[in-house]
Amino acid sequence: MPLVSQFRGISIYMYTEPDARHRLPHFHAYYSEYEASFAISPPVLLEGSLPRTQLRLVLAWAELYQVELEDNWQRTQLGQPSQRIPGL
């Protein structure tokens, strides 16, 4: 699994999509038994759920690292390894 970042108990992953041309660039966040997917630009919750504090942390993190997330999306879809992104 392509781990992109980890911070405060939250793990961020980005996966290769079979037909990325028709998928909104996004990433997945996992915290305990919770999981959610988020659009990269603008950073918004697409589906799933996280506790309120972790949701706010993920959205703040995604706002700070939006360019890096977009770069990782491109890399991942081309089959290249993703780059680690610092946490909060």
FENUR-V834303 format. One record per residue. N is the residue number from 1. RES is the residue in one letter. OMEGA is omega in whole degrees, -180 to 180 (none if undefined). D_CENTER is the distance of its C-alpha to the mean C-alpha in Angstrom with 1 decimal. Layout:
N:RES:OMEGA:D_CENTER ; N:RES:OMEGA:D_CENTER
This chain:
1:M:-179:12.6 ; 2:P:177:10.5 ; 3:L:-178:9.3 ; 4:V:-178:7.4 ; 5:S:173:8.4 ; 6:Q:177:10.5 ; 7:F:176:12.3 ; 8:R:179:14.7 ; 9:G:-179:14.3 ; 10:I:176:10.6 ; 11:S:-179:8.7 ; 12:I:180:5.1 ; 13:Y:174:5.6 ; 14:M:-175:5.8 ; 15:Y:173:9.2 ; 16:T:178:12.2 ; 17:E:-178:13.4 ; 18:P:179:17.2 ; 19:D:-174:17.8 ; 20:A:180:14.9 ; 21:R:-177:17.6 ; 22:H:179:17.6 ; 23:R:175:13.9 ; 24:L:177:11.9 ; 25:P:-174:9.1 ; 26:H:175:5.9 ; 27:F:-178:2.8 ; 28:H:178:4.6 ; 29:A:180:6.0 ; 30:Y:177:9.6 ; 31:Y:-178:12.5 ; 32:S:180:16.0 ; 33:E:-178:16.8 ; 34:Y:172:14.1 ; 35:E:-178:11.0 ; 36:A:174:9.1 ; 37:S:-175:7.0 ; 38:F:170:6.2 ; 39:A:180:7.7 ; 40:I:-175:7.2 ; 41:S:-8:10.9 ; 42:P:180:12.0 ; 43:P:177:9.2 ; 44:V:176:10.5 ; 45:L:178:10.3 ; 46:L:178:11.0 ; 47:E:-177:12.3 ; 48:G:-180:12.9 ; 49:S:172:13.5 ; 50:L:172:13.2 ; 51:P:-174:16.2 ; 52:R:-178:16.8 ; 53:T:-179:16.5 ; 54:Q:176:13.1 ; 55:L:179:11.9 ; 56:R:179:13.4 ; 57:L:-179:12.0 ; 58:V:180:8.3 ; 59:L:178:9.6 ; 60:A:179:11.8 ; 61:W:-179:9.5 ; 62:A:177:7.4 ; 63:E:-180:11.0 ; 64:L:-173:12.2 ; 65:Y:-177:10.0 ; 66:Q:-180:9.7 ; 67:V:180:12.0 ; 68:E:177:10.4 ; 69:L:178:7.1 ; 70:E:177:9.7 ; 71:D:179:11.7 ; 72:N:177:9.4 ; 73:W:180:9.0 ; 74:Q:-180:12.8 ; 75:R:-178:13.5 ; 76:T:-178:11.8 ; 77:Q:177:13.7 ; 78:L:180:16.8 ; 79:G:178:16.7 ; 80:Q:179:16.3 ; 81:P:178:14.6 ; 82:S:178:11.4 ; 83:Q:177:12.2 ; 84:R:178:11.4 ; 85:I:179:10.2 ; 86:P:176:12.3 ; 87:G:177:11.7 ; 88:L:none:13.7
